[in-house]
Amino acid sequence: MSVALDILIEDDRWDSGVEALAKRAVTAALTGAGLDPSDFEVSLLACDDARIAALNADFRQKGSPTNVLSWPSDERGAEVDGTRPDLPQGPMDAELGDIAISYDTCAREAAEAGKPFEAHVTHLLVHGTLHLLGYDHIRDADAALMEGLETEILGKLDIPDPYS
């Protein structure tokens, strides 16, 4: 019962282990959101800072690198601050969208925070997946909802609360 992943590895520092890590994280995020992961598909780009900076500039008008970007296939965000988004209905809405993640930024952030690289990447993939589902953190109550769900999902994966 896991999600279908289409992974493109553009940076060789992402070794073959990124597939298992991504499958675990995305499956956990979908399960934590109350969905059957086997009903859904996600595309993942494992890249470097140069590539993610270009994507960030193209799509968010920010020319700097970031850790993770998400492009949901549909707008699912909640209209009321702090309420759950309209979750997709599989298999009709099978394609959830795309996630890009940068090795450079992930490695730097993990080192700076004294966290294991795999734990930080797992957190960011859970975070990115929740964005695909319509969760967001722009409004305060939405942020509290999303961060609470992330913490719960990561706890089930034996990863400490990244926000504490």
C-alpha positions in Angstrom: 0.0 0.0 0.0 2.4 2.7 -1.2 2.2 5.6 -3.5 3.4 5.4 -7.2 6.5 7.6 -7.6 8.1 8.9 -10.7 11.6 10.0 -9.7 14.1 11.9 -11.8 17.5 12.2 -10.2 19.5 15.0 -11.7 22.2 15.2 -9.1 24.2 12.1 -8.5 24.7 12.9 -4.8 21.1 11.7 -4.4 21.9 8.0 -4.4 19.5 5.2 -5.1 18.4 5.4 -1.5 16.3 8.5 -2.3 13.6 6.3 -3.9 13.0 4.3 -0.7 13.2 7.4 1.4 10.7 9.3 -0.8 8.3 6.3 -1.0 8.3 6.1 2.8 7.8 9.8 3.3 5.1 10.4 0.7 3.3 7.2 1.7 3.3 8.3 5.4 2.1 11.8 4.4 -0.8 10.4 2.4 -1.7 7.9 5.1 -1.5 10.6 7.8 -3.9 12.8 5.8 -6.4 9.9 5.7 -5.8 8.8 2.1 -5.0 5.4 0.6 -1.5 6.0 -0.9 -2.0 3.3 -3.5 -4.6 5.5 -5.2 -2.1 8.3 -6.0 0.9 9.3 -8.0 3.6 11.9 -7.3 6.6 13.1 -9.4 9.8 13.9 -7.7 12.8 15.8 -9.0 16.0 15.2 -6.9 18.2 18.1 -8.0 20.8 20.6 -6.8 20.7 24.3 -5.7 21.3 25.6 -9.3 18.3 23.8 -10.6 15.9 24.6 -7.7 17.0 28.2 -7.8 16.0 28.4 -11.5 12.6 26.7 -10.7 12.1 29.1 -7.7 12.8 32.0 -10.0 10.5 30.8 -12.8 7.6 29.9 -10.5 7.9 32.1 -7.4 10.0 35.0 -8.7 12.6 34.2 -6.1 16.1 33.7 -7.6 17.6 31.9 -4.7 17.7 28.2 -3.9 15.3 26.6 -1.5 14.9 23.2 0.1 11.7 21.9 -1.5 9.1 23.1 -4.0 5.7 21.7 -4.8 3.3 22.0 -7.7 -0.1 20.6 -6.9 -2.1 19.3 -9.9 -5.2 21.0 -8.7 -6.0 23.9 -6.2 -7.2 22.1 -3.1 -6.5 24.8 -0.4 -9.0 25.5 2.3 -11.0 28.7 2.1 -11.4 29.0 5.8 -8.1 29.5 7.8 -7.3 26.5 9.9 -9.6 24.0 8.2 -8.6 21.0 6.2 -8.3 21.4 2.5 -10.5 19.5 0.0 -8.6 16.3 -0.3 -8.4 14.6 -3.7 -10.6 11.6 -4.4 -8.5 8.7 -5.8 -8.3 7.3 -8.3 -10.1 10.1 -10.2 -7.6 12.6 -8.9 -4.6 10.2 -9.0 -1.9 12.6 -10.1 -1.2 14.8 -7.1 1.5 16.9 -8.6 5.3 17.4 -8.6 7.9 18.0 -5.9 11.5 19.2 -6.4 14.1 18.9 -3.6 17.6 20.2 -3.5 20.5 18.2 -2.2 22.7 21.2 -1.4 20.1 23.0 0.7 18.9 19.9 2.5 22.5 18.9 3.4 23.4 22.4 4.6 20.2 22.7 6.7 20.6 19.3 8.2 24.2 20.0 9.1 23.3 23.4 10.6 20.5 22.0 12.7 22.5 18.9 13.8 19.9 16.6 12.3 20.4 13.4 10.3 20.2 14.1 6.6 17.6 11.4 6.0 15.3 12.7 8.8 15.5 16.3 7.3 14.8 15.0 3.8 11.9 12.9 5.1 10.4 16.0 6.8 10.7 18.1 3.6 9.1 15.4 1.5 6.2 15.1 4.0 5.9 18.9 3.9 6.0 18.9 0.1 3.4 16.2 -0.1 1.0 18.0 2.2 1.3 21.1 -0.1 0.2 18.8 -2.9 -2.9 18.0 -0.9 -3.7 21.7 -0.3 -2.2 22.3 3.1 -0.3 25.6 3.5 1.4 27.7 6.1 0.8 31.3 4.9 -2.1 32.0 7.3 -1.5 31.3 11.0 -4.2 28.7 11.6 -3.3 26.9 8.4 0.3 26.8 9.5 -0.7 25.4 12.9 -2.8 22.7 11.2 -0.1 21.8 8.7 2.8 21.7 11.2 0.7 19.7 13.7 0.0 17.1 11.0 3.6 17.0 9.9 4.7 16.5 13.5 2.2 13.6 13.9 3.3 11.9 10.7 7.0 12.3 11.5 6.4 10.9 15.0 5.0 7.8 13.5 8.3 7.5 11.5 10.3 8.0 14.7 11.5 11.4 13.6 11.5 14.2 16.2 9.3 17.3 15.9 11.1 19.6 13.5 9.4 22.6 15.0 10.5 22.2 18.6 
